[in-house]
Amino acid sequence: MFESAPEWLAPETLTEALALKAEYGEEATIVAGGTFLAILLNQRFLAPQRFLSLRAVPELRGIEANGELRLGAMETHRAVERAPVVLEGWPGLARTFALVASARVRNQATVGGVLADADYASDPPAMLTALEARALVRSRDGEREIPLEELITGHYETSLRGDELIVGVHVPREGRSTYRKFRSRSHEDRPCVGVAAALRGGSLRVVVGAVASRPQWFPEICGLADGEELDAALGSEIAERYAQAVDPLADVRGSADYRRRVIRVEVRRALEDLVQAEAA
């Protein structure tokens, strides 16, 4: 006996999309860019009864800046990396999106999708967390903002409620920032370790991605830089403390011990990048 094909829901307005999400909740699998979803389907990790496609919802598009950057949830990685307003005011963010996989993937993958998937080996979440971005989420009952460090809660898990959709991302002014992506010799282009560092208003944020179930940020370690010159000695100390604080996972891209060594090196190099950017 053949299994019935999943039901396809294709709303054309945000109001309609939110109504369908409220009706079906977790029973409706969201389709944004579909890049990560395709992997899960091919590996038979999912067997959805219905899909809820957001591709035809115009309210989920748009890239604009008015003091802070606003990205629509359905904007693609490629659109973010090439948008003049992002390149001018948020160059570190543009570069991060440009480092994701291939141009073919970036033309499909979306801003909201990469956050809702909560895939630990994605590049953008670490940088968005370092930049103090907030996810704008909405349901039929209203709208709220979730800081990125509170959105992703574990492996493929978020703090979204069952009736909520990510509709956009708000990013404050960037200041100085950098993103370093270390790839090991695996069959994938995904990072073994990703390090995002941002310095804005004298406040340092270092976020390490692809090493645990969620981006790793330690405010107490970053606080060592408050009121201090970010020199080589301080950078090395922060890097060493990050290497000790993170409890890395092991996968095809590297063992836990290997990742710990890479964290130590890449955090130090990211902080050196910030110092060089200031000197320039």
C-alpha positions as CSV (number, residue, x, y, z in Angstrom):
1,M,0.0,0.0,0.0
2,F,1.3,3.5,-1.0
3,E,1.6,6.1,1.7
4,S,-0.5,9.2,1.0
5,A,1.4,12.3,-0.1
6,P,1.8,15.0,2.6
7,E,-0.7,17.9,2.4
8,W,0.8,21.1,1.0
9,L,-0.3,24.4,2.6
10,A,0.8,27.5,0.7
11,P,-0.5,30.7,2.4
12,E,-0.2,34.0,0.5
13,T,-0.4,36.4,3.5
14,L,1.1,36.4,7.0
15,T,-2.3,36.4,8.5
16,E,-3.2,33.2,6.7
17,A,0.2,31.6,7.6
18,L,-0.3,32.4,11.3
19,A,-3.8,31.0,11.2
20,L,-2.5,27.7,9.7
21,K,0.3,27.6,12.2
22,A,-2.2,28.1,15.1
23,E,-4.4,25.3,13.6
24,Y,-1.8,22.7,13.0
25,G,1.1,23.7,15.3
26,E,3.9,21.1,15.2
27,E,1.9,18.9,12.8
28,A,2.8,21.3,10.0
29,T,6.5,21.2,8.9
30,I,7.6,24.7,7.9
31,V,9.2,25.1,4.5
32,A,11.4,28.2,4.1
33,G,14.5,27.6,1.9
34,G,14.2,23.9,2.3
35,T,18.0,23.2,2.3
36,F,18.2,21.6,5.8
37,L,14.7,20.1,5.5
38,A,15.8,18.3,2.3
39,I,18.7,16.6,4.2
40,L,16.3,15.4,7.0
41,L,13.8,14.1,4.5
42,N,16.5,12.3,2.5
43,Q,17.8,10.6,5.6
44,R,14.3,9.7,6.7
45,F,14.5,11.7,10.0
46,L,11.2,13.2,9.2
47,A,8.0,11.9,7.7
48,P,5.7,15.0,7.7
49,Q,1.9,14.8,7.2
50,R,1.7,18.3,5.9
51,F,4.1,21.1,4.8
52,L,3.5,24.8,5.5
53,S,5.4,26.8,2.8
54,L,6.2,30.4,3.5
55,R,7.6,31.2,0.1
56,A,4.6,33.2,-1.2
57,V,4.2,35.4,1.9
58,P,5.5,38.9,1.0
59,E,5.5,40.3,4.5
60,L,8.4,38.0,5.3
61,R,10.7,39.7,2.7
62,G,12.8,42.9,3.0
63,I,16.2,44.2,4.0
64,E,16.4,47.7,5.4
65,A,18.3,49.8,7.9
66,N,17.1,52.6,10.1
67,G,19.6,52.8,13.0
68,E,19.5,49.0,13.1
69,L,19.3,46.3,10.4
70,R,16.1,44.5,9.8
71,L,16.1,41.3,7.8
72,G,12.9,39.6,6.7
73,A,12.8,35.9,7.6
74,M,12.5,34.7,4.0
75,E,15.4,36.7,2.7
76,T,18.1,34.4,1.4
77,H,21.7,34.2,2.6
78,R,22.8,35.4,-0.8
79,A,20.6,38.4,-0.5
80,V,22.1,39.3,2.9
81,E,25.7,38.9,1.7
82,R,25.1,41.1,-1.3
83,A,22.8,43.8,0.0
84,P,24.5,47.2,-0.2
85,V,23.0,48.3,3.1
86,V,24.5,45.2,4.8
87,L,27.9,45.5,3.2
88,E,28.1,49.2,4.3
89,G,26.9,49.0,7.9
90,W,27.3,45.3,8.8
91,P,30.3,43.9,6.7
92,G,31.1,41.2,9.3
93,L,27.6,39.8,9.0
94,A,27.7,40.0,5.2
95,R,30.9,38.0,5.2
96,T,29.5,35.4,7.6
97,F,26.6,34.7,5.3
98,A,29.0,34.6,2.3
99,L,30.9,31.8,4.0
100,V,27.9,29.4,4.2
101,A,28.3,26.4,1.9
102,S,28.0,27.2,-1.8
103,A,26.2,30.0,-3.8
104,R,23.6,27.4,-4.8
105,V,22.8,26.7,-1.1
106,R,22.9,30.4,-0.2
107,N,20.4,31.2,-3.0
108,Q,17.9,28.9,-1.2
109,A,18.7,29.1,2.5
110,T,16.8,31.8,4.5
111,V,17.5,33.9,7.5
112,G,14.5,32.6,9.4
113,G,15.1,29.0,8.4
114,V,18.7,28.8,9.6
115,L,17.5,30.1,13.1
116,A,14.4,27.9,13.3
117,D,16.3,24.8,12.3
118,A,18.7,25.4,15.3
119,D,21.4,23.3,13.5
120,Y,24.5,23.5,15.7
121,A,26.8,23.5,12.6
122,S,25.4,26.6,11.0
123,D,27.5,29.7,10.6
124,P,25.0,32.7,11.0
125,P,23.7,32.0,14.6
126,A,27.1,32.6,16.2
127,M,27.6,35.9,14.4
128,L,24.0,37.1,15.1
129,T,24.4,36.2,18.8
130,A,27.7,38.1,18.9
131,L,26.0,41.2,17.4
132,E,23.1,41.0,19.9
133,A,20.5,40.3,17.3
134,R,16.9,39.6,18.2
135,A,14.5,37.3,16.4
136,L,11.1,38.9,15.8
137,V,8.4,36.2,16.2
138,R,4.7,36.4,15.8
139,S,1.6,34.4,16.4
140,R,-2.1,35.2,16.1
141,D,-1.9,36.4,19.7
142,G,0.8,39.0,19.2
143,E,4.4,39.7,18.6
144,R,7.6,39.4,20.7
145,E,11.3,39.6,20.4
146,I,13.7,36.9,21.5
147,P,17.4,37.6,21.9
148,L,19.4,35.1,19.8
149,E,21.2,33.7,22.9
150,E,17.7,32.7,24.2
151,L,16.3,31.4,20.9
152,I,18.4,28.3,20.3
153,T,18.0,26.1,23.4
154,G,19.6,22.8,22.2
155,H,20.1,20.4,19.3
156,Y,17.5,21.5,16.8
157,E,15.4,23.0,19.6
158,T,14.3,26.6,20.0
159,S,12.2,28.6,22.5
160,L,9.5,29.2,19.9
161,R,6.0,28.2,20.9
162,G,4.1,25.9,18.7
163,D,2.0,28.6,17.1
164,E,4.8,31.1,16.5
165,L,6.8,31.9,13.3
166,I,10.0,33.8,13.0
167,V,9.1,36.8,10.8
168,G,12.4,38.8,10.9
169,V,15.7,39.5,12.6
170,H,16.8,42.9,14.1
171,V,20.5,43.6,14.3
172,P,22.0,46.6,16.2
173,R,24.8,48.6,14.7
174,E,27.8,46.4,14.2
175,G,30.8,48.2,15.5
176,R,33.9,46.0,14.9
177,S,33.4,42.4,14.3
178,T,34.9,39.3,12.7
179,Y,33.9,35.7,11.9
180,R,36.4,32.9,11.6
181,K,35.3,29.5,10.1
182,F,37.6,26.6,10.6
183,R,37.0,23.6,8.4
184,S,38.5,20.2,9.0
185,R,39.2,17.6,6.4
186,S,35.7,16.1,6.3
187,H,33.3,15.4,3.5
188,E,31.3,18.5,4.4
189,D,31.8,22.3,4.1
190,R,30.3,22.8,7.5
191,P,32.5,24.3,10.2
192,C,34.4,22.3,12.8
193,V,34.6,25.5,14.8
194,G,33.2,28.9,14.1
195,V,34.2,32.0,16.1
196,A,32.3,35.3,16.0
197,A,33.7,38.3,17.9
198,A,32.2,41.8,18.2
199,L,33.3,44.9,20.0
200,R,30.7,47.6,20.3
201,G,30.7,50.4,22.8
202,G,33.6,48.9,24.7
203,S,31.7,45.7,25.3
204,L,33.2,42.4,23.9
205,R,31.2,39.4,22.8
206,V,32.8,36.2,21.7
207,V,30.6,33.4,20.5
208,V,31.8,30.0,19.5
209,G,29.6,27.9,17.1
210,A,29.5,24.4,15.8
211,V,31.0,22.9,18.9
212,A,28.0,22.2,21.1
213,S,24.2,22.0,20.9
214,R,23.9,25.8,20.9
215,P,26.3,28.8,20.3
216,Q,28.6,29.2,23.3
217,W,29.0,32.7,24.9
218,F,30.5,33.4,28.3
219,P,29.8,36.9,29.5
220,E,32.1,36.5,32.5
221,I,35.1,35.7,30.3
222,C,34.3,38.5,27.9
223,G,34.1,40.8,30.9
224,L,37.8,40.5,31.3
225,A,38.1,43.0,28.5
226,D,35.9,45.7,30.1
227,G,38.0,48.8,30.5
228,E,41.1,47.0,29.3
229,E,43.3,47.3,26.2
230,L,42.6,44.2,24.0
231,D,46.3,43.3,23.6
232,A,47.9,39.9,22.8
233,A,48.2,38.8,26.4
234,L,44.6,39.5,27.2
235,G,43.5,37.9,23.9
236,S,45.4,34.7,24.8
237,E,43.9,34.6,28.3
238,I,40.4,34.9,26.9
239,A,41.1,32.3,24.3
240,E,42.5,29.9,27.0
241,R,39.5,30.4,29.2
242,Y,37.1,29.7,26.3
243,A,38.9,26.5,25.5
244,Q,38.5,25.4,29.1
245,A,34.9,26.6,29.4
246,V,33.4,24.9,26.3
247,D,32.5,21.3,26.5
248,P,32.9,20.3,22.8
249,L,31.0,17.6,21.1
250,A,32.7,15.0,18.8
251,D,31.5,14.3,15.2
252,V,33.0,13.7,11.7
253,R,34.5,17.1,11.7
254,G,36.6,16.6,14.8
255,S,37.0,15.1,18.3
256,A,36.3,17.0,21.5
257,D,40.0,17.4,22.2
258,Y,40.7,18.5,18.7
259,R,37.9,21.1,18.8
260,R,39.2,22.4,22.2
261,R,42.6,23.1,20.6
262,V,41.0,24.8,17.6
263,I,38.9,27.0,19.9
264,R,42.0,28.2,21.7
265,V,43.6,29.2,18.4
266,E,40.6,30.6,16.6
267,V,39.4,32.7,19.5
268,R,42.8,34.2,19.9
269,R,43.0,34.9,16.2
270,A,39.5,36.5,16.1
271,L,40.6,38.9,18.9
272,E,43.7,39.7,16.9
273,D,41.5,40.5,13.9
274,L,39.5,43.0,16.1
275,V,42.7,44.7,17.2
276,Q,44.0,44.9,13.6
277,A,40.6,46.4,12.5
278,E,40.9,49.1,15.1
279,A,44.5,49.9,14.0
280,A,43.4,50.2,10.4
